[in-house]
Amino acid sequence: MAKEKILVVDDETDILELVSYNLTKESFQVSCVTSGEEALSRLKKETYDVILLDLMLPGRDGLDTCRILKSNPETCHIPVVMITAKSEDTDVVIGLELGAEDYVTKPFSPRVLLARIKTILRRKQAEPNDDKAVVSAHDMVINPSRHEVRVGESFVNLTATEFSILYFLAKRPGWVFTREQIIDSVKGSDYPVTDRSVDVQVVGLRKKLGDAGEVIETVRGVGYRFRE
């Protein structure tokens, strides 16, 4: 059975060789290009299951390439993992808001990158499309139909906003979301609330969840995620 196809976009030859070697060893079908223009051209002819996209590219940079990919109905469904430098927190936030699914920072471990890719592929197959699907994780059960959260044998009383934030994050464990993405999901893009308001809601949510609140992780400079 053929493995999934991965497109790697990076202008550093050593990165391409390292990533290609490790992914090929895991039986993935790997294609490599060195620019955003080449990536967009390749995607007109072929389809891929995941795109690894360096942000610092010559010519059309990674953010612009990601913007085009996510605005095109033919490519918007392909998960994008950004490859970034440690100093590019702002670009990471922008990339996530454009629709990228995840990111890794240079220098990165090939094993970590491989784990991220496999997680994304599992999510594509298992992510619930039903907005009313019950989520069970970390001894926690979240039931949107009943607006109930149970930790162990105890029920936790949450406000509507706290519940919405928890459910939004829990449906996509491991995914990093910016504060703006959380606001848009919970209240809609026109809701007059600040990034600081999200932080306050998360603090209250963690407090009510007690020890279980640790599953909501802060990703410094970016946002929040629900621990896998």
N, C-alpha and C positions, 0 to 999 in steps of 0.2 A: 504494500500500500504506500503510495507516494506521500512524502511528508509535505508540510506546508511550505509555501514560498515566502522568502524574506527578501526585501529590497534594502540594501545598506547604502546610505548616501553620506559620504565623507570624503574630504579632499586629502586626508592623510593616509598615505599608502600603508604605513605600519598598522594603523587602526583597521583598515579594510582587510589586511591579511590576517590579523589577529581574530577579528570577528568572523570572517569567512571560514577560517580554519575550524574554529570551535563550533560554529553552527553546522557546518558540513559534517563534522564528526558525529553530530547528533542526528544526521540524516535529513536535515532541512535542505531545501533547494534554495541556494543563495545567489543573488545577483548583486553586483557592486557598481556604483556610478560615483563620480566625483563632483557633481554639481547639481543644483536644483533644476536647472534646465534639462539636464540629462534624465533626471528622475521623472520629470513631467512628461518628457518625450517617451520614455520607456513605458510609463503607465497608460499611454494612449494605445499601446500594442499588447500589453500583458496586464494581468491582474495579480495582486499579491495579498497575502494574509496578514502581514505585518510590515511596516516601514520603519527602519531605524534611521533617524534624520539628525545629522549634525546641524547645530544652529549657526556655527561660524563657517559659512561656505563662501567661496568667491562668486562674484556676480550676484545672482538671486540668492539671498541668504535663507537659512532654514525657516525662519518665521514667515517670510513671504511665501515660501514653498508650501508650508503647512496651511497657510491661509487659503491658497489656491486649491489644495487637495480637499480641504474640509468644506469649501464652497461649491465643489463640483459634485453633482449627484452620483456620478459614476465612481468617484473615489472617496467620498466622505465617510463611507462605512469602514474603510481600512484603518485599523489602529495604528497610531503613530507613537513611537517611543523617541523622545528627544535625547540627543547626546550633547551635553553641555559642559562648560567649564564651571568650576566652583563659584566663580564671581558673577555668574549670570542669573541670579535669583529673579531679577526683574523680567528677563527674557523667559524664564521658566513659567512665571505667572502668566505672561502674555500667551505663551504657547498652549498652556492648559486652557485658557479662556478661548483660544481659537479652536480647541477641540482635540488636542493631543491627549493620549490616554495616560502616558507615564513619562518618566525621564530617568537617565543615569548621568552621573557626573564623572568627568575624566579626572584622574585615571580610574578606571572601573575594573572590577573583577569579571572575567568572562563567565564565571559560574553565576554571579549575580545577574548579569545581563540575560543569561540563558533562563534563569528562574523567572525573571520579569516577563520574558517572551512567553514562556509556558503558561504563566498565570493569565496573561492576556488572552491566549488562545482558549484556555479553559473557561474564562469569563464569556467569551463569544458564544460558546456552546451552552453554558449553564445559566447565564444571566436571565433572571425572570423578566418577562415582558409585561406581566400582569401587575398593575399598580397596586393590587390588593393581595399580592402574594405574601404569605407569612415568612418571616426571616428568623432562622434559628442559628445562633452562633455564640460562643463563649458563655454558655450556660444562660443565655438570654433569648427570649422569644418575643418577637415584635409582631403584633397582629393589627394591621391597619384597618381591617373591617370593624374590629371592636375597639380600636384606639387603645390597645392595651400593651403594656410592656411588663414582662415578668422576668425577674432575675432570680434564678433558683426557684424557690417556692413563694417568693414575695412579689407582689405587684407594686409597680412604681408609678406614682401619679405625676404625669408630665403635662405641661401646657401644650396647646396645639402647635406652637412654633417649635418647642423643644422636641416634641414627638416627630414633627416633619423633618427636622434636621437629622435626628437619629436614624430615622427610616431611610432617608436619602443616602446617608453615608453607609449604612449597614447593607443596603442592597448591592453595593459595589465595594466589597472589602479589598483593601490594598490600594484603591484608586485615590489619588490626591486631588482634592478640589480646592479652588481658591474661594475666598470669602464671597466674591461676586457671584461665582457659580452657585454657591449655597443659597445666596439671597434670591437669585433668579429661580432656582428650583422650588424653594419653599414659598416665596411670596409673589413671584412674577417680576419681570424686569422693571416694572414701573413702581414697585413698592419703595416708598421713601425711607430707607434704612441704611445705616452706615456699616462699614466693615467692623467698626468697634462694637456695634450691636450684636454681630455674629459672635464675637469673642465673649461678650457678656452671656449670651444664650448658652454657649458651650460650657462656660464655667458653671452655670447653674445646672446644666444637664449632667455634668460629671459629678457634681455634689449630690444630686438626687440618686444617681446610679451607685454611689458609694465606690467600693473597690472595682466594680465592673466598669466604672467610668474611665479606667485606664485604657480601654479599647479604643477610645477616641484620641488619636495621636495628633499632636501639633507638628506640622512640617515647617520648620523655621523659614520665614521669608516667603512662604508659599500659601499655606492654608491648613487643612485638616484631612485626616483619613481615618477609616475604621480599620483596626488592625486585622490582618488575615488570620 
